[in-house]
Amino acid sequence: MGGGVSRWTRLWLGAQVLLALLLAGGAAVLLVDLSESNYVRIDLSESGRNTIDPAVLELIENLPEKVEVDVFFRPLQAPYFQVTAEAQQRMLELLFIARNTRRDRVEVTVHDLSDLESVQARQRELGVQEVNLIVLSCGERRTILRLFTDVADVDWGNPTFEGVRYLTEQGIAGVVDPRSYNPDPAAFRPPRLSLFYGEEALARGLLKVSSGEAPRVYFAKGHGEPDLDSSLSDGLGRLRATLERDGFEVLPWEAGAVPADCEVLALVGGSQPFQEAESRAVRDYVERGGRVLVAPDQRDFEEPFEHGPVELLANWGIPSQPGIICEPVTTVRGESVDGTPECSLLLISNGLDASHPITEPLKRHGRRIQFGLAHSFLQPGVLGGGTAFPLVTSSPESWRDLADSGGNYNYRKDADEKRGRARLVMQAEFSPLLEGAEEAVRRPRILAIGSSTFCGNSYVPMNRDFLLNAFNWLAERDYRVRVSPREPGISRLDLQRGKTLSKLAYVLWLYVPASFILIGILVAWRRRARR
């Protein structure tokens, strides 16, 4: 025997090594599976910046089913690349925190926009075309978060003329104030990220996709109103698409009683009066606790139609007056001038009410809304002991420009026209007017807007958030969720972008087992060499 190791002994030792490798591989697979099904995270950061806010976590826990998050991000060109990258990075980090917190409830997909075919296919499936947005889907419910309006506020500085055109082409509205914009390249001021509220936006999105059935909004039709499917400047196609993406169902109302399932009735831009029966149907709807958004046509404001929207508003205690509201225009030299049509273009920021659910978020984030040929309302006298007050007012420098005998405006501050704030949007809420109504009947709500063009395709990019807030308030869909601010500097290993995930998979599934095999072969070879 000579004290040597027999062949069978060597085979037995080799089998033991192979068995150990198989057991190690099986243990690795088991641990991976356990980590997916029993995922535990420990946040060791001092500020807790890798932990989702409790309000958002509660929303995730209460989702009716898993939410799919599709991210379509594209950087802007210089000099807007850096500010875009910062906003995108912070939102992606937030989404991955939410995903890692509850992997069984949240799925995040960041689409590579260079793969145009697959991206377009997914966008068609989701019903979107733009980029720099996030789509949240939960079953059939879906909502959109836009990077530069819902997630982050960017101060675009004072861009060049080419910069304004580029940003407008990217679908970014309100970059500059056209009444005071200075296109001189020497006046260029770089952009900066002024506010980031991604976690609050995510919370609102989760609330929307976890809510019940879509509320139905009926738009009056048959009285010269803009078409709901029109892409013309005064059409309502963009508003309809915006509401549908926010979870509303949009339908036309032509005649007869207002449908019983109507959550909000919209009377926008009718150039012809209602029939008496139609006017009565609207009043009956309001008396039963209905919710109405009214944006009359300019002709109705100047000479109110019999049974028209302006007359309805007056009956509800919200009278209006003829004449459009104008403000002086500031030239590039800083001079204040009037007498030009641009005076009738109103950009309102300071005139937003800071306490109402419709305007409070806009005021807090420094947003602006835009009016063209806007009319104003008188001091309200609401029926039913309710409350009414203005949500939007013009600047103290504005005046009411009256039309001449031919119906034309001179956009000039005449001697008989006084300066002062004008009420551009009114809200009213009062007790049900229906006799014998039970306490269960909800309180009627009225929102009066002094311009029908406010809702048109040309103005929706600037007024989208106001309009969404308005319809949600009328339908009593409250999506305001306050969450704590998040620190910007979050560092972690990103497994979803680039090739990090594939490299880690190779390490776990190929390199680690292969290294054990090589070690086993080396040990066996050295033992054999010593013999």
C-alpha positions in Angstrom: 0.0 0.0 0.0 3.0 2.3 0.8 1.0 4.8 2.7 -0.4 6.4 -0.5 -3.9 7.5 -1.1 -5.9 5.1 -3.2 -7.9 6.1 -6.3 -11.2 5.5 -4.5 -10.1 7.9 -1.7 -9.3 10.6 -4.2 -12.6 10.0 -6.0 -14.4 10.3 -2.6 -12.6 13.6 -1.8 -13.5 15.0 -5.3 -17.1 14.0 -4.8 -17.1 15.8 -1.4 -15.7 18.9 -3.1 -18.3 18.7 -5.9 -21.1 18.2 -3.4 -19.9 21.2 -1.3 -20.0 23.3 -4.5 -23.5 22.1 -5.3 -24.7 22.9 -1.8 -23.1 26.3 -1.9 -24.8 27.0 -5.2 -28.1 25.8 -3.9 -27.7 28.0 -0.8 -27.0 31.0 -3.0 -30.1 30.4 -5.0 -32.2 30.0 -1.9 -30.8 33.2 -0.4 -31.6 35.1 -3.6 -35.2 33.8 -3.5 -35.6 34.6 0.1 -34.3 38.1 -0.4 -36.9 38.7 -3.1 -39.8 37.4 -1.0 -38.7 38.6 2.4 -36.9 41.9 1.6 -35.7 43.9 4.5 -34.0 47.3 4.3 -32.1 49.1 7.0 -31.5 52.9 6.4 -28.2 53.7 8.0 -28.2 57.4 6.8 -28.3 59.9 9.6 -31.1 61.9 8.0 -33.2 58.9 6.9 -32.9 60.0 3.3 -33.2 56.4 2.0 -36.6 55.9 3.7 -39.9 56.7 2.1 -42.2 59.1 3.9 -44.8 57.3 6.1 -47.6 59.0 4.2 -46.4 57.6 0.9 -45.6 54.2 2.4 -49.2 54.0 3.6 -50.5 54.7 0.1 -48.3 52.0 -1.3 -49.5 49.5 1.4 -53.2 50.3 0.5 -52.9 50.0 -3.3 -55.5 47.6 -4.6 -52.9 46.0 -6.8 -49.3 46.4 -8.0 -48.6 49.8 -9.5 -46.4 50.0 -12.6 -44.3 53.1 -13.0 -43.1 53.9 -16.6 -40.4 56.6 -16.8 -39.7 58.4 -20.1 -36.8 60.8 -19.4 -34.7 62.6 -22.0 -32.1 65.3 -21.1 -32.4 68.7 -22.6 -29.6 70.2 -24.6 -27.2 72.8 -23.1 -27.5 75.1 -21.3 -30.5 73.2 -19.8 -28.8 69.8 -19.5 -27.6 70.1 -15.9 -30.8 71.3 -14.4 -32.7 68.6 -16.3 -30.3 65.9 -15.1 -30.6 67.0 -11.5 -34.4 66.9 -11.5 -34.4 63.5 -13.3 -31.8 62.0 -11.0 -33.6 63.0 -7.9 -36.9 61.6 -9.1 -35.4 58.4 -10.2 -33.7 58.0 -6.8 -37.1 58.6 -5.1 -38.8 56.0 -7.4 -36.2 53.4 -6.6 -36.5 54.0 -2.9 -40.3 53.4 -3.3 -39.6 50.3 -5.3 -37.0 48.9 -2.9 -39.3 49.5 0.0 -42.1 47.3 -1.3 -41.0 45.3 -4.3 -44.2 43.4 -4.4 -46.3 46.6 -4.7 -44.2 48.8 -7.0 -42.5 48.1 -10.3 -40.4 50.8 -12.0 -39.3 50.7 -15.6 -37.0 53.3 -17.0 -37.3 53.3 -20.8 -34.3 53.7 -23.0 -35.4 56.3 -25.5 -32.8 55.2 -27.9 -34.9 52.1 -28.4 -37.5 54.0 -30.4 -39.6 51.1 -31.5 -40.2 49.6 -28.1 -40.7 53.0 -26.5 -43.3 54.1 -29.0 -45.1 50.8 -28.6 -45.3 51.3 -24.8 -46.3 55.0 -25.2 -49.2 54.0 -27.5 -50.3 51.4 -25.0 -50.3 54.1 -22.3 -51.8 56.8 -24.5 -48.9 59.3 -24.2 -46.5 60.8 -26.7 -44.4 63.3 -24.7 -41.1 62.6 -22.9 -39.9 63.8 -19.5 -42.9 62.3 -17.8 -43.8 59.4 -15.4 -46.9 57.2 -16.0 -48.4 55.4 -13.0 -50.7 52.5 -13.8 -52.7 50.4 -11.4 -55.0 48.0 -13.3 -57.0 50.2 -15.7 -56.4 53.4 -13.7 -53.6 55.6 -14.9 -52.2 59.1 -14.3 -49.3 61.2 -15.5 -46.6 63.1 -13.6 -44.7 65.7 -15.7 -41.2 66.4 -14.7 -41.3 70.2 -15.1 -44.7 70.9 -13.7 -45.7 68.1 -11.3 -42.3 67.1 -10.0 -40.0 70.1 -10.1 -40.1 73.8 -10.6 -37.3 75.2 -12.8 -36.4 78.8 -13.0 -35.5 79.0 -16.7 -33.6 82.3 -16.1 -33.6 84.7 -19.0 -33.0 82.4 -22.1 -32.1 83.6 -25.5 -34.7 83.8 -28.2 -33.5 80.4 -29.6 -33.7 79.0 -26.1 -37.3 80.1 -25.7 -38.2 78.5 -29.0 -36.4 75.3 -28.1 -38.1 75.0 -24.7 -41.5 75.7 -26.2 -40.8 72.9 -28.8 -40.2 70.6 -25.8 -43.7 71.3 -24.5 -42.5 73.6 -21.7 -44.9 76.5 -21.2 -44.5 79.8 -19.4 -40.7 80.0 -19.8 -40.8 83.8 -20.0 -43.3 86.6 -19.6 -43.8 87.9 -23.1 -44.8 91.3 -21.8 -41.4 92.0 -20.3 -39.0 89.4 -21.9 -35.6 90.8 -23.0 -34.2 88.7 -25.9 -30.8 90.4 -25.8 -28.2 87.6 -25.5 -26.3 89.9 -23.1 -29.2 89.6 -20.6 -29.0 85.8 -20.5 -29.4 84.2 -17.1 -28.8 80.5 -16.6 -31.6 78.1 -15.4 -31.7 76.6 -11.9 -33.8 74.0 -10.1 -35.9 76.2 -7.7 -38.2 73.5 -6.1 -38.4 69.7 -6.0 -41.5 68.1 -4.6 -41.3 64.6 -6.2 -42.5 62.7 -3.1 -45.6 64.9 -2.9 -46.3 64.4 -6.6 -45.8 60.6 -6.2 -48.3 60.6 -3.3 -50.9 62.4 -5.4 -50.3 60.0 -8.3 -50.7 57.0 -6.0 -53.9 58.4 -4.6 -55.3 58.9 -8.1 -54.6 55.4 -9.4 -55.9 53.8 -6.2 -59.2 55.6 -6.3 -62.5 54.1 -7.5 -64.4 54.6 -10.7 -63.7 57.5 -13.0 -65.9 60.6 -12.2 -67.9 61.7 -15.2 -67.6 65.2 -16.6 -70.3 66.4 -19.0 -69.5 69.3 -21.4 -72.5 71.2 -22.8 -72.8 70.8 -26.6 -75.1 72.3 -29.3 -74.8 76.0 -28.5 -71.7 76.9 -30.4 -69.2 75.5 -27.8 -65.7 74.5 -28.9 -65.4 70.9 -30.0 -64.2 68.4 -27.4 -62.0 66.7 -30.1 -60.7 69.8 -31.9 -57.0 70.5 -32.1 -57.6 74.1 -33.1 -56.4 76.9 -30.8 -59.8 77.4 -29.3 -60.7 73.7 -29.2 -61.0 71.6 -26.1 -59.1 68.6 -27.3 -56.2 69.2 -24.9 -58.4 69.8 -21.9 -60.3 66.6 -22.7 -57.1 64.6 -22.9 -55.8 66.1 -19.7 -58.9 65.2 -17.8 -59.0 61.7 -19.1 -55.4 61.1 -18.2 -56.2 62.3 -14.7 -58.9 59.6 -14.3 -62.1 61.5 -15.5 -64.5 60.3 -18.1 -65.5 63.1 -20.5 -68.9 63.1 -22.2 -71.1 65.6 -24.1 -74.4 66.9 -22.8 -76.8 68.2 -25.5 -80.3 68.3 -24.2 -82.7 67.1 -21.5 -82.0 66.6 -17.9 -78.5 66.6 -16.7 -77.5 62.9 -16.3 -77.7 61.5 -12.8 -74.1 60.2 -12.9 -72.8 63.7 -13.7 -70.1 64.7 -11.2 -69.2 68.0 -12.9 -71.1 69.9 -15.6 -68.9 72.2 -17.8 -70.4 75.2 -19.6 -67.5 76.4 -21.7 -67.7 79.0 -24.5 -71.2 78.7 -25.9 -71.8 81.4 -28.5 -75.6 80.8 -28.5 -78.1 80.9 -25.6 -79.6 77.8 -24.0 -83.2 76.9 -24.5 -85.4 77.7 -21.5 -85.8 74.0 -20.7 -82.0 73.5 -20.8 -81.4 76.4 -18.5 -84.0 75.0 -16.1 -82.2 71.6 -16.3 -79.0 73.2 -15.2 -80.6 75.0 -12.4 -82.3 71.8 -11.2 -79.0 70.0 -11.3 -77.4 72.7 -9.1 -80.3 72.7 -6.7 -79.8 69.0 -6.2 -76.2 69.6 -5.2 -74.6 69.7 -8.6 -71.1 71.0 -9.5 -70.7 73.4 -12.4 -67.7 75.0 -14.1 -68.8 78.1 -16.2 -66.5 79.9 -18.7 -68.8 82.0 -20.8 -68.1 83.2 -24.4 -67.0 86.8 -24.8 -70.3 87.7 -26.6 -72.3 86.5 -23.6 -70.2 88.7 -21.3 -70.7 91.8 -23.4 -74.5 91.3 -24.0 -75.8 88.5 -21.8 -77.9 85.9 -23.6 -81.4 85.1 -22.3 -81.0 81.8 -20.5 -77.3 81.9 -21.2 -74.4 81.0 -18.8 -73.8 84.6 -17.7 -77.5 84.9 -16.7 -77.2 81.6 -14.8 -74.2 82.9 -12.9 -76.1 86.1 -12.0 -79.0 84.0 -10.7 -76.6 82.2 -8.5 -75.3 85.5 -7.1 -72.1 85.9 -9.3 -72.8 88.8 -11.6 -70.3 89.9 -14.3 -69.7 93.0 -16.3 -68.8 93.9 -19.9 -65.3 95.0 -20.9 -62.0 93.1 -21.0 -59.3 93.4 -18.3 -56.0 94.9 -19.5 -52.7 95.5 -17.9 -49.8 97.7 -19.1 -46.9 96.0 -21.0 -43.3 96.5 -19.9 -40.8 97.0 -22.7 -37.2 95.8 -22.8 -36.3 99.3 -21.6 -38.4 99.0 -18.6 -41.1 101.4 -19.8 -44.8 100.7 -19.1 -47.0 101.2 -22.2 -50.6 100.5 -23.2 -52.6 100.6 -26.4 -51.4 97.2 -27.8 -53.3 93.9 -27.9 -50.7 92.4 -25.7 -52.2 94.4 -22.8 -55.1 91.9 -22.8 -52.8 89.0 -22.2 -52.7 88.4 -18.5 -50.1 86.3 -16.6 -51.3 85.9 -13.0 -49.1 84.8 -10.1 -49.5 87.2 -7.2 -53.3 87.3 -7.7 -53.8 83.6 -6.8 -55.6 83.0 -3.5 -53.3 81.3 -1.0 -55.9 79.3 0.9 -58.2 77.6 -1.5 -57.4 74.0 -2.7 -57.5 75.0 -6.3 -54.9 77.8 -6.1 -53.0 77.1 -2.9 -50.6 74.6 -4.6 -50.0 77.0 -7.5 -49.3 79.9 -5.2 -47.0 77.8 -3.0 -44.9 76.7 -6.0 -44.9 80.1 -7.7 -46.9 79.1 -10.7 -48.6 81.4 -13.2 -51.9 81.1 -15.2 -52.8 82.9 -18.4 -55.8 84.7 -19.6 -56.7 86.3 -22.9 -59.6 88.8 -23.4 -60.7 88.1 -19.8 -63.9 89.6 -18.2 -64.4 90.3 -14.6 -67.1 89.7 -11.9 -68.8 92.0 -9.5 -69.0 91.6 -5.8 -70.9 88.4 -5.3 -74.1 87.9 -3.4 -74.5 84.1 -3.2 -77.8 82.5 -2.7 -78.6 80.1 0.1 -76.3 81.6 2.8 -73.2 80.2 1.2 -69.8 81.6 0.6 -68.2 83.1 -2.5 -65.0 84.8 -3.0 -62.5 85.4 -5.8 -59.8 82.8 -6.5 -57.9 84.9 -9.1 -57.5 88.6 -9.3 -55.6 90.9 -11.7 -52.8 93.3 -10.6 -53.6 96.7 -9.1 -52.4 98.3 -12.4 -55.2 96.7 -14.5 -58.2 98.4 -15.9 -61.5 97.3 -17.5 -61.3 98.3 -21.2 -64.8 98.9 -22.7 -65.6 98.2 -26.3 -66.7 101.0 -28.6 -69.9 101.1 -30.6 -68.4 98.7 -33.1 -67.4 96.2 -30.4 -63.7 97.0 -30.7 -61.2 97.6 -27.8 -58.4 100.2 -27.9 -56.4 98.4 -25.1 -55.6 101.9 -23.7 -56.2 103.2 -20.2 -58.7 106.0 -20.9 -59.6 108.7 -18.4 -63.0 107.2 -17.4 -61.5 103.7 -16.8 -60.2 103.1 -13.3 -57.3 101.0 -12.2 -57.7 98.3 -9.7 -57.8 94.6 -9.1 -60.4 92.7 -11.1 -62.1 89.4 -10.1 -61.2 86.9 -12.9 -62.3 83.6 -11.2 -65.0 83.2 -8.6 -65.9 80.2 -6.5 -69.2 79.7 -4.7 -70.4 77.0 -2.4 -73.8 77.0 -0.7 -76.5 74.9 0.8 -78.8 72.8 -1.4 -81.6 75.0 -2.8 -84.0 72.1 -3.4 -87.0 72.4 -1.1 -87.2 69.5 1.3 -83.7 68.3 0.4 -82.2 66.1 3.1 -78.9 66.8 4.8 -77.3 64.1 2.8 -77.6 66.2 -0.4 -74.1 67.6 -1.1 -73.5 71.3 -1.2 -73.6 72.9 -4.7 -70.3 74.3 -6.0 -69.9 76.8 -8.8 -66.6 77.9 -10.4 -66.9 80.9 -12.7 -64.0 81.8 -15.1 -63.9 85.1 -16.9 -62.7 83.7 -20.2 -63.6 80.7 -22.3 -60.2 80.8 -24.0 -58.7 80.0 -20.6 -59.8 76.3 -21.3 -58.8 76.3 -25.0 -55.9 74.4 -26.5 -53.6 77.4 -26.7 -53.9 78.1 -23.0 -54.1 74.6 -21.5 -50.2 74.2 -21.3 -50.1 77.2 -18.9 -53.4 76.5 -17.1 -53.3 72.7 -16.9 -52.7 72.4 -13.2 -55.3 75.1 -12.3 -57.9 73.3 -14.5 -57.1 69.9 -13.0 -57.3 71.3 -9.5 -60.6 72.9 -10.4 -62.3 69.8 -11.7 -60.9 67.7 -8.8 -62.3 70.3 -6.3 -65.7 70.3 -8.0 -65.8 66.5 -7.9 -64.4 66.4 -4.3 -61.4 64.4 -5.3 -58.8 65.7 -2.8 -55.3 64.6 -3.6 -53.4 67.0 -1.4 -50.8 65.0 0.6 -48.1 66.8 2.6 -44.8 64.9 2.9 -41.5 66.0 4.4 -38.8 67.4 2.1 -36.1 65.1 0.9 -32.4 65.9 0.9 -31.0 66.1 -2.7 -27.8 64.1 -2.1 -28.7 60.4 -2.2 -26.0 58.0 -3.0 -26.7 54.3 -3.8 -25.8 51.6 -6.2 -28.2 51.9 -9.2 -29.2 48.5 -10.4 -31.6 49.6 -13.0 -29.6 52.0 -15.2 -26.7 51.0 -17.4 -25.0 47.6 -17.1 -24.7 47.3 -13.3 -27.5 44.7 -12.9 -26.1 42.4 -15.6 -22.6 42.6 -14.2 -23.9 41.8 -10.7 -25.8 38.8 -12.1 -22.6 37.5 -13.8 -20.7 37.8 -10.5 -23.3 36.0 -8.5 -24.2 33.3 -10.9 -21.0 32.7 -12.9 -17.9 34.2 -11.3 -18.5 33.1 -7.7 -19.3 29.4 -8.5 -16.5 29.3 -11.1 -14.0 30.6 -8.5 -15.1 27.8 -6.1 -14.6 25.2 -8.8 -11.2 26.5 -9.7 -10.2 26.5 -6.0 -11.3 22.9 -5.7 -9.4 21.9 -8.8 -6.3 23.7 -7.5 -6.5 21.9 -4.1 -6.9 18.5 -5.7 -4.0 19.1 -8.1 -1.7 20.2 -5.2 -2.6 17.1 -3.2 -2.0 14.9 -6.2 1.4 16.6 -6.8 2.6 16.0 -3.2 2.0 12.3 -3.7 
